[in-house]
Amino acid sequence: MDLRLTAALLASAGIAVLMLKKPSLFSEDARERAEELLARTGKRFSSGDSRTLLERKIVQANLDIRPEVFAGLRIALPLACMALFVPPALLGFLDIYWGVVPALALWFLPGWWLNNRVKSRVAAIRRDLPDFSIMFSTALAAGADILTALEQVASSLKGELGAEIQRVCRDMAVGKRRTDALAEMAARCGVDELTALVRVIEQAQRYGSPLAETVKQHAAQMQILRRYEAQRVAGELGVKIIFPIIMFILFPMLILVGFPVIWHLIAALGN
């Protein structure tokens, strides 16, 4: 116990000395220093391909964070968790293995949170996309140009897609090309249907096709695809509920009905 107490006191003294020698940790630029430290850590312990994939997910999640910082955060959280468990473990109050489970959880937690955020955002955009196509084609059929039609749709459409359309309108208002603004929106959203709609708009503008009718036809196709998707989900639901029905309804009913019969049969055979 004396050895553990001495080690814990030495560790605490080392941390205190580090804090005294680094007063800039508590200054105004502490956040920037921590971000740079996380960026260097993430760049050192992650590959370029993983950072590229992480950057795509961060863009789709609409987060303002560099991929190397996020990768460094995944490493820093488990290390910080283990550092919290080291002094109690050295003092003998608990086993160090109690810190392994939360450290592993903190390793997987950022990636799990990012994937869930991307999925929820993509689902929200995909849900509002048919309404956007219909309203956009209606505004174009009324004689509005693309920028005016997008502004009208953005004023009435809420959610993630509405925010993306407002961003496109701001980009076009400051002089960005329409094709570039729409392509960047499709890349940020990561929704195949929206990418196809942007491609349809570009082709209609390039070949001189009536844009309102083209967007309307695309909206009708998306409605059909949504109907097919709903039918597919409903068909899969019937298969998925078979196992719960057997386990939690049929099996308990068989036990409830068959147990008295088996009990009396065993008693009769025993007599």
N, C-alpha and C positions, 0 to 999 in steps of 0.2 A: 504493500500500500504506500510506503514511503517513497519507493521508486516511482510509482504512478503519480503521486502528488508532486514530486519534484519535476517530472516531465511536463505535467500540466502547467505548473508555475513557470517553467522555462518557455513553454509555448506562448503563454499569455504575455510574458515579458517581451518576447520577440515581436509579437503583434503590437504591443504598446510602443516599443522603440521604433517600429516601422511607421506608426502613425505620427510620432513626434518628428521623425525625420522627413515625413511627407505631409507637410501642412497643406499643400496644394490639393490634397484629396478632398478637402472641405471647402475649396474656393468655388468661384462661380463656374469655372471651366471643368468641374469634376465630371459632368455628363459627357463633355467632348472627349476627355481623357479616357473615361470608361468605354466610350464607343470605339475609340481608336484601338484600345486594348482588345476589345471583343473582335474588332475587324481583323487585327493581326492574328489573333488566335484562330478565328474561323478560316482565314486564308491559309494558315499553316497546316491545319488539321483537316482540311476538306479539299476535294479535287475540283478541277474546273468544271467538269460535267455536272457534279452535284450542285455546285453554285449556280450553274446555268438553269438547271431544273428548279432550284429553289427561287431564283429570280422570277421565273415564269409564274410560279405559284404566288409569290408575293405581289406581283402585278395583278394577277387575277383576283387576289384577295383585297386589292385596293389598300395596301399598307405602305406607309412611308418609312421603309427601313431597308438598308442595304443587305444583300444576301450573305455577305461575309460576316456582318454583325449578327444576323440571325443564327448563322452556323456557330459563331463564337458563343452566343447565348445558350445554345444547346449544350455546349461543353461547360460553361461557367456555372449553370444551375446545379448539375450534379456535384461539381467540385465544392460549391458553396454549401450544399447540403451535407456532404461528408465532413467539411471543416467544422460545421456546427456539432457534429456527433463525436469529433475527436476528443475534446476536453472531457466530456462526461465519460467516454470510454476509457480514457487514461486514468480518471479518478475511480474507475470501477463501478460507477453507478449503473451502467448498462453495457450491453455487448455491442461491439462495433458493427455487427451484422444487422442491427436494427437500422443502421443508416444506409445499408445497401439497397433495401427495397424502395424507400422514397427517392434515393438517388437515381435508380433505374426508372422510376416513374417520371422524375423530372427530365430525364434524358428523352423519353418518348413524348412527353406532354407538349412541347412546342410544335413538333411535327404533326401530332394529332390535332391540336388546335388549329393549325394553319390549314390542314386538309379539310376539316369541318367548315371552316370559314369560306374556303373556296367552293365547297359543295353547296353550302347554303346560298352564297351569292349567285352562283351559276343557276341554281334552281329558281331563285327569285327573278333573275333576268329572263330565263326561259319561260317563266309563267306570264310575264308581262309582254313578251315579244309579239304574240298575235294581236293584242290590243294596240300596241304601238304601230304595227303594220297597217291595221285598219284605219286608225286615226291619221296616220301619215298619208295614206293613199287618198283619204277623204279630203284632207287639206290641199293636196296637190291637185285633185280634181276640181276644187273650188277656184283654182287659178293662182295659188300661192307658189312662190319659188321654194327651193329646197331649204334655204336658211329660215325663211318665214314659217314654213311648214314644221320644221324641227322645233322652232321656238314655241309655236302653238301647242305641239304635242308635249314638249317639256313642261309647259305651264300646267297641263292637266294630268300628266302622268307622274306618279310618285314612285318612290322606291329606288332601287339600285339602277335600273335602266333609265329612269327619269334623271337621276344625277349624272349618268354618263352622257345623255343627250344634251343636258345643259353644258357640260364640259366641252362637247363638240361645238355647240353654238358659240361658246367663248373663244375657242380656238379659231373658228372661222371668222369671228368678228375682228380678231387681231391680225388677220392676214394669212393664216395657214390655209393651204390648199384643201379643198373639200375632200378629195380622195384620200389625202394623208390623214386628215382628222377622223374620217370614218374608219380607215384602216387601223389607226391607233386605238380607236374605241373597240373594234372587233378583237384586237390583240389583247387589250386589257380585260375584256369580258370572258374570252375563252369559250364562247358558245358557238357551236357549229351553225345553228340556224341563223344567228346574227351575222356570222361571217358570210354565209350564203346570201343573206339579204344585202349586205354591203356590196358583194360582188355583182348582184343583180342590178343595183343602182348604178354602179360604175359601167356595166355593159350597156344599160339603157341610155346613159348619158353619152357613151362613146359612139354607139350606132344610131342614135337619134330615135330610139323607140319611145312610145308614150310612157312616161315614168309612172304616172298614176295607175294606169291599167296594169303595168308590169308588177308594181308593188302589191296591187290588189290580188292579182293571181298568185303571187308568192304567199300572201297572207292566207288565201284559201287552201293552198297546199300545206301550210303549217297547221291549219285547223284540222285537216284530214290526218296529218301525222300525229297530232295530239290525240285525236280520237282513237287511232290505232294503238298509240302508246297506252291510253287508258284501258283499252280492251286487253292488251297484253298484261298489264299490271293486275287487272281483275282476274285473268286466267291463272296467273302465277299465284294469286292469293288463295285460290281454292286448293292448290297443291300444298302451299305452305301451312295451311291450318289443319291438314290431315293429322300430322303428328301430335299437335296439342290436343286435338279432339280425342285421339286414341289414348293419350297419356292421362289426361285430366278429366275426361268424361266417361269414355267407354270402359277403360280399365278399372276405375273406381266403382262403376256400376256392376261390373262382373264380380268384383270382390264382394260388394255389398249383397248381391243376389246369391253368389255361389258359396260364400263362407258358411251360412247356416246349414246348407245342404251337406257340405263336406264335413262340418262339425258333427252333425247327427249321424252321418255315415260312419265316421271314425268311431263314435261312441257305440253304434250298433255292432260294428265289427269287433270292438274291444269286449263288449259283453258276450 
